[in-house]
């Protein structure tokens, strides 16, 4: 999703250290490994020439609060609600 201010996409990212540790624990580790892969929101900020990666709900809130305060999430889970993230980005893009 792109606009005049931001380019937004999502990607499955994984913590390499945690994944390496999980793989060493056999079948149980494989289940843990699959749980480590999460879709993350990634924003390219044209003006500031920087990426913002929403690794957690807190990261998303820190990005969105100064731009669209009513889009801040309550963070009931570690990850932000991606449907709400997409709606907010479509407003500020």
PyMOL Python script that loads the backbone (N, CA, C, O; Angstrom):
from pymol import cmd

cmd.read_pdbstr("""\
ATOM      1  N   UNK A   1       0.860  -1.158   0.000  1.00  0.00           N
ATOM      2  CA  UNK A   1       0.000   0.000   0.000  1.00  0.00           C
ATOM      3  C   UNK A   1       0.911   1.226   0.000  1.00  0.00           C
ATOM      4  O   UNK A   1       1.815   1.332   0.828  1.00  0.00           O
ATOM      5  N   UNK A   2       0.675   2.134  -0.912  1.00  0.00           N
ATOM      6  CA  UNK A   2       1.545   3.295  -1.001  1.00  0.00           C
ATOM      7  C   UNK A   2       0.780   4.583  -1.108  1.00  0.00           C
ATOM      8  O   UNK A   2      -0.368   4.608  -1.551  1.00  0.00           O
ATOM      9  N   UNK A   3       1.419   5.647  -0.703  1.00  0.00           N
ATOM     10  CA  UNK A   3       0.846   6.979  -0.785  1.00  0.00           C
ATOM     11  C   UNK A   3       1.950   8.002  -0.923  1.00  0.00           C
ATOM     12  O   UNK A   3       3.067   7.665  -1.314  1.00  0.00           O
ATOM     13  N   UNK A   4       1.652   9.230  -0.612  1.00  0.00           N
ATOM     14  CA  UNK A   4       2.640  10.298  -0.714  1.00  0.00           C
ATOM     15  C   UNK A   4       3.636  10.289   0.438  1.00  0.00           C
ATOM     16  O   UNK A   4       4.755  10.779   0.289  1.00  0.00           O
ATOM     17  N   UNK A   5       3.242   9.735   1.587  1.00  0.00           N
ATOM     18  CA  UNK A   5       4.091   9.768   2.776  1.00  0.00           C
ATOM     19  C   UNK A   5       4.801   8.452   3.076  1.00  0.00           C
ATOM     20  O   UNK A   5       5.954   8.442   3.507  1.00  0.00           O
ATOM     21  N   UNK A   6       4.098   7.338   2.843  1.00  0.00           N
ATOM     22  CA  UNK A   6       4.605   6.038   3.280  1.00  0.00           C
ATOM     23  C   UNK A   6       4.337   4.956   2.254  1.00  0.00           C
ATOM     24  O   UNK A   6       3.398   5.043   1.462  1.00  0.00           O
ATOM     25  N   UNK A   7       5.176   3.939   2.283  1.00  0.00           N
ATOM     26  CA  UNK A   7       4.969   2.712   1.549  1.00  0.00           C
ATOM     27  C   UNK A   7       4.870   1.618   2.604  1.00  0.00           C
ATOM     28  O   UNK A   7       5.777   1.466   3.422  1.00  0.00           O
ATOM     29  N   UNK A   8       3.789   0.860   2.596  1.00  0.00           N
ATOM     30  CA  UNK A   8       3.547  -0.147   3.630  1.00  0.00           C
ATOM     31  C   UNK A   8       3.478  -1.537   3.020  1.00  0.00           C
ATOM     32  O   UNK A   8       2.886  -1.739   1.960  1.00  0.00           O
ATOM     33  N   UNK A   9       4.095  -2.490   3.707  1.00  0.00           N
ATOM     34  CA  UNK A   9       4.004  -3.893   3.318  1.00  0.00           C
ATOM     35  C   UNK A   9       4.071  -4.749   4.576  1.00  0.00           C
ATOM     36  O   UNK A   9       4.304  -4.247   5.675  1.00  0.00           O
ATOM     37  N   UNK A  10       3.864  -6.033   4.399  1.00  0.00           N
ATOM     38  CA  UNK A  10       3.975  -6.977   5.509  1.00  0.00           C
ATOM     39  C   UNK A  10       4.874  -8.120   5.084  1.00  0.00           C
ATOM     40  O   UNK A  10       4.889  -8.514   3.918  1.00  0.00           O
ATOM     41  N   UNK A  11       5.620  -8.647   6.034  1.00  0.00           N
ATOM     42  CA  UNK A  11       6.524  -9.762   5.752  1.00  0.00           C
ATOM     43  C   UNK A  11       6.596 -10.670   6.962  1.00  0.00           C
ATOM     44  O   UNK A  11       6.428 -10.230   8.100  1.00  0.00           O
ATOM     45  N   UNK A  12       6.847 -11.941   6.701  1.00  0.00           N
ATOM     46  CA  UNK A  12       7.056 -12.879   7.793  1.00  0.00           C
ATOM     47  C   UNK A  12       8.514 -12.783   8.216  1.00  0.00           C
ATOM     48  O   UNK A  12       9.420 -13.115   7.451  1.00  0.00           O
ATOM     49  N   UNK A  13       8.726 -12.332   9.429  1.00  0.00           N
ATOM     50  CA  UNK A  13      10.072 -12.178   9.967  1.00  0.00           C
ATOM     51  C   UNK A  13      10.232 -13.099  11.155  1.00  0.00           C
ATOM     52  O   UNK A  13       9.258 -13.424  11.834  1.00  0.00           O
ATOM     53  N   UNK A  14      11.459 -13.521  11.407  1.00  0.00           N
ATOM     54  CA  UNK A  14      11.723 -14.426  12.523  1.00  0.00           C
ATOM     55  C   UNK A  14      13.009 -13.989  13.219  1.00  0.00           C
ATOM     56  O   UNK A  14      13.949 -13.525  12.574  1.00  0.00           O
ATOM     57  N   UNK A  15      13.040 -14.142  14.531  1.00  0.00           N
ATOM     58  CA  UNK A  15      14.233 -13.875  15.323  1.00  0.00           C
ATOM     59  C   UNK A  15      15.184 -15.046  15.117  1.00  0.00           C
ATOM     60  O   UNK A  15      14.893 -16.157  15.560  1.00  0.00           O
ATOM     61  N   UNK A  16      16.313 -14.819  14.454  1.00  0.00           N
ATOM     62  CA  UNK A  16      17.246 -15.901  14.100  1.00  0.00           C
ATOM     63  C   UNK A  16      17.807 -16.613  15.327  1.00  0.00           C
ATOM     64  O   UNK A  16      17.966 -17.833  15.301  1.00  0.00           O
ATOM     65  N   UNK A  17      18.109 -15.888  16.397  1.00  0.00           N
ATOM     66  CA  UNK A  17      18.663 -16.512  17.606  1.00  0.00           C
ATOM     67  C   UNK A  17      17.642 -17.439  18.253  1.00  0.00           C
ATOM     68  O   UNK A  17      17.963 -18.569  18.621  1.00  0.00           O
ATOM     69  N   UNK A  18      16.416 -16.955  18.388  1.00  0.00           N
ATOM     70  CA  UNK A  18      15.371 -17.785  18.999  1.00  0.00           C
ATOM     71  C   UNK A  18      15.068 -18.987  18.114  1.00  0.00           C
ATOM     72  O   UNK A  18      14.835 -20.085  18.619  1.00  0.00           O
ATOM     73  N   UNK A  19      15.069 -18.788  16.798  1.00  0.00           N
ATOM     74  CA  UNK A  19      14.793 -19.884  15.878  1.00  0.00           C
ATOM     75  C   UNK A  19      15.885 -20.944  15.970  1.00  0.00           C
ATOM     76  O   UNK A  19      15.585 -22.138  15.982  1.00  0.00           O
ATOM     77  N   UNK A  20      17.137 -20.528  16.035  1.00  0.00           N
ATOM     78  CA  UNK A  20      18.249 -21.463  16.149  1.00  0.00           C
ATOM     79  C   UNK A  20      18.156 -22.300  17.411  1.00  0.00           C
ATOM     80  O   UNK A  20      18.435 -23.499  17.396  1.00  0.00           O
ATOM     81  N   UNK A  21      17.769 -21.669  18.486  1.00  0.00           N
ATOM     82  CA  UNK A  21      17.607 -22.387  19.753  1.00  0.00           C
ATOM     83  C   UNK A  21      16.447 -23.373  19.667  1.00  0.00           C
ATOM     84  O   UNK A  21      16.563 -24.505  20.136  1.00  0.00           O
ATOM     85  N   UNK A  22      15.347 -22.963  19.082  1.00  0.00           N
ATOM     86  CA  UNK A  22      14.160 -23.821  18.982  1.00  0.00           C
ATOM     87  C   UNK A  22      14.442 -25.060  18.150  1.00  0.00           C
ATOM     88  O   UNK A  22      13.974 -26.146  18.490  1.00  0.00           O
ATOM     89  N   UNK A  23      15.199 -24.919  17.066  1.00  0.00           N
ATOM     90  CA  UNK A  23      15.483 -26.043  16.180  1.00  0.00           C
ATOM     91  C   UNK A  23      16.246 -27.145  16.915  1.00  0.00           C
ATOM     92  O   UNK A  23      16.110 -28.319  16.571  1.00  0.00           O
ATOM     93  N   UNK A  24      17.032 -26.793  17.903  1.00  0.00           N
ATOM     94  CA  UNK A  24      17.814 -27.770  18.665  1.00  0.00           C
ATOM     95  C   UNK A  24      16.966 -28.620  19.608  1.00  0.00           C
ATOM     96  O   UNK A  24      17.500 -29.517  20.261  1.00  0.00           O
ATOM     97  N   UNK A  25      15.672 -28.365  19.698  1.00  0.00           N
ATOM     98  CA  UNK A  25      14.808 -29.105  20.619  1.00  0.00           C
ATOM     99  C   UNK A  25      13.854 -30.058  19.910  1.00  0.00           C
ATOM    100  O   UNK A  25      12.764 -30.322  20.417  1.00  0.00           O
ATOM    101  N   UNK A  26      14.239 -30.573  18.759  1.00  0.00           N
ATOM    102  CA  UNK A  26      13.484 -31.610  18.065  1.00  0.00           C
ATOM    103  C   UNK A  26      12.083 -31.201  17.661  1.00  0.00           C
ATOM    104  O   UNK A  26      11.859 -30.077  17.213  1.00  0.00           O
ATOM    105  N   UNK A  27      11.127 -32.132  17.824  1.00  0.00           N
ATOM    106  CA  UNK A  27       9.741 -31.908  17.409  1.00  0.00           C
ATOM    107  C   UNK A  27       9.127 -30.738  18.155  1.00  0.00           C
ATOM    108  O   UNK A  27       8.461 -29.897  17.551  1.00  0.00           O
ATOM    109  N   UNK A  28       9.343 -30.675  19.460  1.00  0.00           N
ATOM    110  CA  UNK A  28       8.801 -29.559  20.249  1.00  0.00           C
ATOM    111  C   UNK A  28       9.398 -28.244  19.779  1.00  0.00           C
ATOM    112  O   UNK A  28       8.707 -27.228  19.712  1.00  0.00           O
ATOM    113  N   UNK A  29      10.675 -28.266  19.456  1.00  0.00           N
ATOM    114  CA  UNK A  29      11.333 -27.062  18.949  1.00  0.00           C
ATOM    115  C   UNK A  29      10.763 -26.615  17.625  1.00  0.00           C
ATOM    116  O   UNK A  29      10.673 -25.419  17.348  1.00  0.00           O
ATOM    117  N   UNK A  30      10.368 -27.603  16.786  1.00  0.00           N
ATOM    118  CA  UNK A  30       9.756 -27.256  15.504  1.00  0.00           C
ATOM    119  C   UNK A  30       8.456 -26.506  15.685  1.00  0.00           C
ATOM    120  O   UNK A  30       8.171 -25.565  14.944  1.00  0.00           O
ATOM    121  N   UNK A  31       7.666 -26.912  16.662  1.00  0.00           N
ATOM    122  CA  UNK A  31       6.410 -26.211  16.952  1.00  0.00           C
ATOM    123  C   UNK A  31       6.684 -24.802  17.454  1.00  0.00           C
ATOM    124  O   UNK A  31       5.995 -23.854  17.077  1.00  0.00           O
ATOM    125  N   UNK A  32       7.691 -24.672  18.304  1.00  0.00           N
ATOM    126  CA  UNK A  32       8.071 -23.347  18.815  1.00  0.00           C
ATOM    127  C   UNK A  32       8.543 -22.477  17.665  1.00  0.00           C
ATOM    128  O   UNK A  32       8.182 -21.303  17.581  1.00  0.00           O
ATOM    129  N   UNK A  33       9.359 -23.057  16.767  1.00  0.00           N
ATOM    130  CA  UNK A  33       9.885 -22.315  15.625  1.00  0.00           C
ATOM    131  C   UNK A  33       8.765 -21.734  14.772  1.00  0.00           C
ATOM    132  O   UNK A  33       8.820 -20.565  14.389  1.00  0.00           O
ATOM    133  N   UNK A  34       7.744 -22.544  14.470  1.00  0.00           N
ATOM    134  CA  UNK A  34       6.626 -22.062  13.668  1.00  0.00           C
ATOM    135  C   UNK A  34       5.913 -20.903  14.351  1.00  0.00           C
ATOM    136  O   UNK A  34       5.399 -20.005  13.684  1.00  0.00           O
ATOM    137  N   UNK A  35       5.883 -20.921  15.681  1.00  0.00           N
ATOM    138  CA  UNK A  35       5.253 -19.845  16.435  1.00  0.00           C
ATOM    139  C   UNK A  35       6.051 -18.558  16.424  1.00  0.00           C
ATOM    140  O   UNK A  35       5.516 -17.495  16.740  1.00  0.00           O
ATOM    141  N   UNK A  36       7.338 -18.638  16.062  1.00  0.00           N
ATOM    142  CA  UNK A  36       8.192 -17.454  16.036  1.00  0.00           C
ATOM    143  C   UNK A  36       8.009 -16.629  14.768  1.00  0.00           C
ATOM    144  O   UNK A  36       8.353 -15.448  14.739  1.00  0.00           O
ATOM    145  N   UNK A  37       7.466 -17.252  13.717  1.00  0.00           N
ATOM    146  CA  UNK A  37       7.277 -16.546  12.456  1.00  0.00           C
ATOM    147  C   UNK A  37       5.983 -15.749  12.544  1.00  0.00           C
ATOM    148  O   UNK A  37       4.904 -16.314  12.720  1.00  0.00           O
ATOM    149  N   UNK A  38       6.099 -14.466  12.422  1.00  0.00           N
ATOM    150  CA  UNK A  38       4.932 -13.585  12.530  1.00  0.00           C
ATOM    151  C   UNK A  38       4.946 -12.587  11.390  1.00  0.00           C
ATOM    152  O   UNK A  38       6.006 -12.118  10.974  1.00  0.00           O
ATOM    153  N   UNK A  39       3.766 -12.265  10.889  1.00  0.00           N
ATOM    154  CA  UNK A  39       3.660 -11.212   9.902  1.00  0.00           C
ATOM    155  C   UNK A  39       3.879  -9.869  10.589  1.00  0.00           C
ATOM    156  O   UNK A  39       3.189  -9.542  11.554  1.00  0.00           O
ATOM    157  N   UNK A  40       4.822  -9.107  10.100  1.00  0.00           N
ATOM    158  CA  UNK A  40       5.152  -7.799  10.678  1.00  0.00           C
ATOM    159  C   UNK A  40       4.862  -6.715   9.659  1.00  0.00           C
ATOM    160  O   UNK A  40       5.088  -6.895   8.462  1.00  0.00           O
ATOM    161  N   UNK A  41       4.364  -5.597  10.139  1.00  0.00           N
ATOM    162  CA  UNK A  41       4.160  -4.451   9.274  1.00  0.00           C
ATOM    163  C   UNK A  41       5.475  -3.701   9.100  1.00  0.00           C
ATOM    164  O   UNK A  41       6.231  -3.512  10.053  1.00  0.00           O
ATOM    165  N   UNK A  42       5.733  -3.279   7.870  1.00  0.00           N
ATOM    166  CA  UNK A  42       6.956  -2.545   7.557  1.00  0.00           C
ATOM    167  C   UNK A  42       6.556  -1.291   6.779  1.00  0.00           C
ATOM    168  O   UNK A  42       5.846  -1.366   5.777  1.00  0.00           O
ATOM    169  N   UNK A  43       7.022  -0.147   7.256  1.00  0.00           N
ATOM    170  CA  UNK A  43       6.698   1.126   6.621  1.00  0.00           C
ATOM    171  C   UNK A  43       7.989   1.801   6.169  1.00  0.00           C
ATOM    172  O   UNK A  43       8.937   1.931   6.943  1.00  0.00           O
ATOM    173  N   UNK A  44       8.016   2.232   4.901  1.00  0.00           N
ATOM    174  CA  UNK A  44       9.104   3.076   4.417  1.00  0.00           C
ATOM    175  C   UNK A  44       8.591   4.502   4.485  1.00  0.00           C
ATOM    176  O   UNK A  44       7.598   4.848   3.845  1.00  0.00           O
ATOM    177  N   UNK A  45       9.272   5.322   5.262  1.00  0.00           N
ATOM    178  CA  UNK A  45       8.930   6.730   5.452  1.00  0.00           C
ATOM    179  C   UNK A  45       9.724   7.531   4.422  1.00  0.00           C
ATOM    180  O   UNK A  45      10.939   7.680   4.558  1.00  0.00           O
ATOM    181  N   UNK A  46       9.049   8.048   3.396  1.00  0.00           N
ATOM    182  CA  UNK A  46       9.728   8.776   2.324  1.00  0.00           C
ATOM    183  C   UNK A  46      10.463  10.005   2.846  1.00  0.00           C
ATOM    184  O   UNK A  46      11.616  10.239   2.483  1.00  0.00           O
ATOM    185  N   UNK A  47       9.807  10.788   3.692  1.00  0.00           N
ATOM    186  CA  UNK A  47      10.371  12.044   4.179  1.00  0.00           C
ATOM    187  C   UNK A  47      11.642  11.823   5.000  1.00  0.00           C
ATOM    188  O   UNK A  47      12.650  12.495   4.785  1.00  0.00           O
ATOM    189  N   UNK A  48      11.587  10.881   5.936  1.00  0.00           N
ATOM    190  CA  UNK A  48      12.724  10.641   6.825  1.00  0.00           C
ATOM    191  C   UNK A  48      13.701   9.596   6.287  1.00  0.00           C
ATOM    192  O   UNK A  48      14.743   9.349   6.894  1.00  0.00           O
ATOM    193  N   UNK A  49      13.369   8.988   5.158  1.00  0.00           N
ATOM    194  CA  UNK A  49      14.210   7.967   4.524  1.00  0.00           C
ATOM    195  C   UNK A  49      14.607   6.885   5.516  1.00  0.00           C
ATOM    196  O   UNK A  49      15.787   6.604   5.727  1.00  0.00           O
ATOM    197  N   UNK A  50      13.571   6.280   6.126  1.00  0.00           N
ATOM    198  CA  UNK A  50      13.822   5.226   7.107  1.00  0.00           C
ATOM    199  C   UNK A  50      12.699   4.203   7.092  1.00  0.00           C
ATOM    200  O   UNK A  50      11.565   4.492   6.710  1.00  0.00           O
ATOM    201  N   UNK A  51      13.055   2.993   7.523  1.00  0.00           N
ATOM    202  CA  UNK A  51      12.071   1.929   7.703  1.00  0.00           C
ATOM    203  C   UNK A  51      11.588   1.930   9.143  1.00  0.00           C
ATOM    204  O   UNK A  51      12.354   2.222  10.060  1.00  0.00           O
ATOM    205  N   UNK A  52      10.326   1.605   9.339  1.00  0.00           N
ATOM    206  CA  UNK A  52       9.756   1.349  10.657  1.00  0.00           C
ATOM    207  C   UNK A  52       9.171  -0.058  10.591  1.00  0.00           C
ATOM    208  O   UNK A  52       8.306  -0.343   9.763  1.00  0.00           O
ATOM    209  N   UNK A  53       9.649  -0.928  11.468  1.00  0.00           N
ATOM    210  CA  UNK A  53       9.178  -2.308  11.494  1.00  0.00           C
ATOM    211  C   UNK A  53       8.394  -2.506  12.776  1.00  0.00           C
ATOM    212  O   UNK A  53       8.900  -2.247  13.868  1.00  0.00           O
ATOM    213  N   UNK A  54       7.163  -2.964  12.644  1.00  0.00           N
ATOM    214  CA  UNK A  54       6.297  -3.174  13.799  1.00  0.00           C
ATOM    215  C   UNK A  54       6.548  -4.568  14.361  1.00  0.00           C
ATOM    216  O   UNK A  54       5.786  -5.498  14.096  1.00  0.00           O
ATOM    217  N   UNK A  55       7.623  -4.709  15.141  1.00  0.00           N
ATOM    218  CA  UNK A  55       7.967  -5.994  15.746  1.00  0.00           C
ATOM    219  C   UNK A  55       7.034  -6.331  16.900  1.00  0.00           C
ATOM    220  O   UNK A  55       6.906  -7.492  17.291  1.00  0.00           O
ATOM    221  N   UNK A  56       6.389  -5.313  17.435  1.00  0.00           N
ATOM    222  CA  UNK A  56       5.465  -5.509  18.554  1.00  0.00           C
ATOM    223  C   UNK A  56       4.385  -4.433  18.490  1.00  0.00           C
ATOM    224  O   UNK A  56       4.468  -3.497  17.695  1.00  0.00           O
ATOM    225  N   UNK A  57       3.395  -4.581  19.322  1.00  0.00           N
ATOM    226  CA  UNK A  57       2.335  -3.583  19.419  1.00  0.00           C
ATOM    227  C   UNK A  57       2.914  -2.237  19.867  1.00  0.00           C
ATOM    228  O   UNK A  57       2.491  -1.178  19.405  1.00  0.00           O
ATOM    229  N   UNK A  58       3.882  -2.304  20.768  1.00  0.00           N
ATOM    230  CA  UNK A  58       4.533  -1.083  21.263  1.00  0.00           C
ATOM    231  C   UNK A  58       5.213  -0.329  20.113  1.00  0.00           C
ATOM    232  O   UNK A  58       5.109   0.895  20.029  1.00  0.00           O
ATOM    233  N   UNK A  59       5.906  -1.052  19.231  1.00  0.00           N
ATOM    234  CA  UNK A  59       6.556  -0.409  18.079  1.00  0.00           C
ATOM    235  C   UNK A  59       5.530   0.295  17.202  1.00  0.00           C
ATOM    236  O   UNK A  59       5.738   1.427  16.765  1.00  0.00           O
ATOM    237  N   UNK A  60       4.426  -0.389  16.955  1.00  0.00           N
ATOM    238  CA  UNK A  60       3.366   0.203  16.136  1.00  0.00           C
ATOM    239  C   UNK A  60       2.825   1.469  16.799  1.00  0.00           C
ATOM    240  O   UNK A  60       2.684   2.503  16.145  1.00  0.00           O
ATOM    241  N   UNK A  61       2.524   1.388  18.090  1.00  0.00           N
ATOM    242  CA  UNK A  61       1.958   2.539  18.801  1.00  0.00           C
ATOM    243  C   UNK A  61       2.908   3.732  18.801  1.00  0.00           C
ATOM    244  O   UNK A  61       2.468   4.872  18.652  1.00  0.00           O
ATOM    245  N   UNK A  62       4.202   3.485  18.966  1.00  0.00           N
ATOM    246  CA  UNK A  62       5.180   4.577  18.944  1.00  0.00           C
ATOM    247  C   UNK A  62       5.214   5.252  17.578  1.00  0.00           C
ATOM    248  O   UNK A  62       5.418   6.462  17.487  1.00  0.00           O
ATOM    249  N   UNK A  63       5.016   4.475  16.519  1.00  0.00           N
ATOM    250  CA  UNK A  63       4.987   5.040  15.169  1.00  0.00           C
ATOM    251  C   UNK A  63       3.707   5.826  14.918  1.00  0.00           C
ATOM    252  O   UNK A  63       3.756   6.944  14.405  1.00  0.00           O
ATOM    253  N   UNK A  64       2.571   5.254  15.274  1.00  0.00           N
ATOM    254  CA  UNK A  64       1.280   5.824  14.870  1.00  0.00           C
ATOM    255  C   UNK A  64       0.800   6.967  15.768  1.00  0.00           C
ATOM    256  O   UNK A  64       0.092   7.855  15.292  1.00  0.00           O
ATOM    257  N   UNK A  65       1.164   6.967  17.047  1.00  0.00           N
ATOM    258  CA  UNK A  65       0.607   7.952  17.984  1.00  0.00           C
ATOM    259  C   UNK A  65       0.778   9.405  17.532  1.00  0.00           C
ATOM    260  O   UNK A  65      -0.203  10.147  17.578  1.00  0.00           O
ATOM    261  N   UNK A  66       1.953   9.857  17.099  1.00  0.00           N
ATOM    262  CA  UNK A  66       2.059  11.263  16.690  1.00  0.00           C
ATOM    263  C   UNK A  66       1.344  11.579  15.372  1.00  0.00           C
ATOM    264  O   UNK A  66       1.118  12.746  15.054  1.00  0.00           O
ATOM    265  N   UNK A  67       0.991  10.549  14.612  1.00  0.00           N
ATOM    266  CA  UNK A  67       0.377  10.751  13.303  1.00  0.00           C
ATOM    267  C   UNK A  67      -1.136  10.608  13.313  1.00  0.00           C
ATOM    268  O   UNK A  67      -1.843  11.314  12.593  1.00  0.00           O
ATOM    269  N   UNK A  68      -1.634   9.671  14.149  1.00  0.00           N
ATOM    270  CA  UNK A  68      -3.071   9.366  14.185  1.00  0.00           C
ATOM    271  C   UNK A  68      -3.380   8.793  15.564  1.00  0.00           C
ATOM    272  O   UNK A  68      -3.495   7.579  15.734  1.00  0.00           O
ATOM    273  N   UNK A  69      -3.510   9.674  16.533  1.00  0.00           N
ATOM    274  CA  UNK A  69      -3.623   9.276  17.941  1.00  0.00           C
ATOM    275  C   UNK A  69      -4.751   8.282  18.209  1.00  0.00           C
ATOM    276  O   UNK A  69      -4.610   7.399  19.056  1.00  0.00           O
ATOM    277  N   UNK A  70      -5.862   8.418  17.500  1.00  0.00           N
ATOM    278  CA  UNK A  70      -6.986   7.509  17.769  1.00  0.00           C
ATOM    279  C   UNK A  70      -6.763   6.097  17.205  1.00  0.00           C
ATOM    280  O   UNK A  70      -7.621   5.230  17.369  1.00  0.00           O
ATOM    281  N   UNK A  71      -5.625   5.858  16.546  1.00  0.00           N
ATOM    282  CA  UNK A  71      -5.311   4.534  16.018  1.00  0.00           C
ATOM    283  C   UNK A  71      -4.388   3.739  16.951  1.00  0.00           C
ATOM    284  O   UNK A  71      -4.004   2.614  16.631  1.00  0.00           O
ATOM    285  N   UNK A  72      -4.034   4.316  18.091  1.00  0.00           N
ATOM    286  CA  UNK A  72      -3.208   3.599  19.069  1.00  0.00           C
ATOM    287  C   UNK A  72      -3.996   2.404  19.586  1.00  0.00           C
ATOM    288  O   UNK A  72      -5.188   2.514  19.875  1.00  0.00           O
ATOM    289  N   UNK A  73      -3.320   1.253  19.700  1.00  0.00           N
ATOM    290  CA  UNK A  73      -3.969   0.023  20.150  1.00  0.00           C
ATOM    291  C   UNK A  73      -3.685  -0.236  21.624  1.00  0.00           C
ATOM    292  O   UNK A  73      -2.682   0.229  22.166  1.00  0.00           O
ATOM    293  N   UNK A  74      -4.569  -0.974  22.259  1.00  0.00           N
ATOM    294  CA  UNK A  74      -4.455  -1.279  23.688  1.00  0.00           C
ATOM    295  C   UNK A  74      -3.464  -2.401  23.993  1.00  0.00           C
ATOM    296  O   UNK A  74      -3.132  -2.624  25.157  1.00  0.00           O
ATOM    297  N   UNK A  75      -2.996  -3.096  22.994  1.00  0.00           N
ATOM    298  CA  UNK A  75      -1.955  -4.123  23.155  1.00  0.00           C
ATOM    299  C   UNK A  75      -2.356  -5.244  24.105  1.00  0.00           C
ATOM    300  O   UNK A  75      -1.637  -5.538  25.060  1.00  0.00           O
ATOM    301  N   UNK A  76      -3.488  -5.861  23.850  1.00  0.00           N
ATOM    302  CA  UNK A  76      -3.890  -7.020  24.654  1.00  0.00           C
ATOM    303  C   UNK A  76      -2.964  -8.201  24.382  1.00  0.00           C
ATOM    304  O   UNK A  76      -2.776  -9.058  25.246  1.00  0.00           O
ATOM    305  N   UNK A  77      -2.394  -8.245  23.195  1.00  0.00           N
ATOM    306  CA  UNK A  77      -1.418  -9.264  22.824  1.00  0.00           C
ATOM    307  C   UNK A  77      -0.124  -8.547  22.473  1.00  0.00           C
ATOM    308  O   UNK A  77      -0.091  -7.323  22.350  1.00  0.00           O
ATOM    309  N   UNK A  78       0.940  -9.323  22.314  1.00  0.00           N
ATOM    310  CA  UNK A  78       2.235  -8.740  21.976  1.00  0.00           C
ATOM    311  C   UNK A  78       2.210  -8.088  20.589  1.00  0.00           C
ATOM    312  O   UNK A  78       2.874  -7.078  20.360  1.00  0.00           O
ATOM    313  N   UNK A  79       1.436  -8.678  19.666  1.00  0.00           N
ATOM    314  CA  UNK A  79       1.375  -8.179  18.298  1.00  0.00           C
ATOM    315  C   UNK A  79       0.173  -7.260  18.111  1.00  0.00           C
ATOM    316  O   UNK A  79      -0.881  -7.483  18.706  1.00  0.00           O
ATOM    317  N   UNK A  80       0.331  -6.227  17.283  1.00  0.00           N
ATOM    318  CA  UNK A  80      -0.830  -5.372  17.010  1.00  0.00           C
ATOM    319  C   UNK A  80      -1.845  -6.103  16.136  1.00  0.00           C
ATOM    320  O   UNK A  80      -1.501  -7.064  15.446  1.00  0.00           O
ATOM    321  N   UNK A  81      -3.074  -5.653  16.167  1.00  0.00           N
ATOM    322  CA  UNK A  81      -4.119  -6.171  15.292  1.00  0.00           C
ATOM    323  C   UNK A  81      -3.811  -5.643  13.889  1.00  0.00           C
ATOM    324  O   UNK A  81      -3.915  -4.443  13.634  1.00  0.00           O
ATOM    325  N   UNK A  82      -3.433  -6.544  12.985  1.00  0.00           N
ATOM    326  CA  UNK A  82      -2.966  -6.123  11.663  1.00  0.00           C
ATOM    327  C   UNK A  82      -4.075  -5.490  10.819  1.00  0.00           C
ATOM    328  O   UNK A  82      -3.785  -4.656   9.962  1.00  0.00           O
ATOM    329  N   UNK A  83      -5.321  -5.863  11.039  1.00  0.00           N
ATOM    330  CA  UNK A  83      -6.408  -5.216  10.302  1.00  0.00           C
ATOM    331  C   UNK A  83      -6.506  -3.740  10.684  1.00  0.00           C
ATOM    332  O   UNK A  83      -6.725  -2.884   9.827  1.00  0.00           O
ATOM    333  N   UNK A  84      -6.342  -3.447  11.974  1.00  0.00           N
ATOM    334  CA  UNK A  84      -6.368  -2.060  12.432  1.00  0.00           C
ATOM    335  C   UNK A  84      -5.133  -1.295  11.949  1.00  0.00           C
ATOM    336  O   UNK A  84      -5.214  -0.107  11.637  1.00  0.00           O
ATOM    337  N   UNK A  85      -3.990  -1.985  11.892  1.00  0.00           N
ATOM    338  CA  UNK A  85      -2.769  -1.354  11.369  1.00  0.00           C
ATOM    339  C   UNK A  85      -3.004  -0.930   9.922  1.00  0.00           C
ATOM    340  O   UNK A  85      -2.697   0.202   9.547  1.00  0.00           O
ATOM    341  N   UNK A  86      -3.546  -1.831   9.113  1.00  0.00           N
ATOM    342  CA  UNK A  86      -3.797  -1.525   7.702  1.00  0.00           C
ATOM    343  C   UNK A  86      -4.754  -0.349   7.553  1.00  0.00           C
ATOM    344  O   UNK A  86      -4.549   0.516   6.701  1.00  0.00           O
ATOM    345  N   UNK A  87      -5.788  -0.315   8.371  1.00  0.00           N
ATOM    346  CA  UNK A  87      -6.755   0.807   8.298  1.00  0.00           C
ATOM    347  C   UNK A  87      -6.050   2.132   8.618  1.00  0.00           C
ATOM    348  O   UNK A  87      -6.249   3.127   7.921  1.00  0.00           O
ATOM    349  N   UNK A  88      -5.231   2.143   9.666  1.00  0.00           N
ATOM    350  CA  UNK A  88      -4.520   3.375  10.052  1.00  0.00           C
ATOM    351  C   UNK A  88      -3.549   3.820   8.957  1.00  0.00           C
ATOM    352  O   UNK A  88      -3.482   5.004   8.627  1.00  0.00           O
ATOM    353  N   UNK A  89      -2.809   2.881   8.404  1.00  0.00           N
ATOM    354  CA  UNK A  89      -1.857   3.232   7.356  1.00  0.00           C
ATOM    355  C   UNK A  89      -2.588   3.764   6.129  1.00  0.00           C
ATOM    356  O   UNK A  89      -2.098   4.680   5.469  1.00  0.00           O
ATOM    357  N   UNK A  90      -3.746   3.204   5.816  1.00  0.00           N
ATOM    358  CA  UNK A  90      -4.493   3.691   4.645  1.00  0.00           C
ATOM    359  C   UNK A  90      -4.944   5.143   4.844  1.00  0.00           C
ATOM    360  O   UNK A  90      -5.166   5.857   3.866  1.00  0.00           O
ATOM    361  N   UNK A  91      -5.080   5.579   6.075  1.00  0.00           N
ATOM    362  CA  UNK A  91      -5.470   6.969   6.362  1.00  0.00           C
ATOM    363  C   UNK A  91      -4.277   7.912   6.227  1.00  0.00           C
ATOM    364  O   UNK A  91      -4.405   9.001   5.666  1.00  0.00           O
ATOM    365  N   UNK A  92      -3.111   7.496   6.742  1.00  0.00           N
ATOM    366  CA  UNK A  92      -1.951   8.405   6.783  1.00  0.00           C
ATOM    367  C   UNK A  92      -1.033   8.272   5.583  1.00  0.00           C
ATOM    368  O   UNK A  92      -0.106   9.068   5.434  1.00  0.00           O
ATOM    369  N   UNK A  93      -1.262   7.286   4.721  1.00  0.00           N
ATOM    370  CA  UNK A  93      -0.318   6.993   3.644  1.00  0.00           C
ATOM    371  C   UNK A  93      -0.052   8.171   2.762  1.00  0.00           C
ATOM    372  O   UNK A  93       0.725   8.067   1.812  1.00  0.00           O
TER     373      UNK A  93
END
""", "prot")
cmd.dss("prot")
cmd.show_as("cartoon", "prot")
cmd.util.cbc("prot")
cmd.orient("prot")
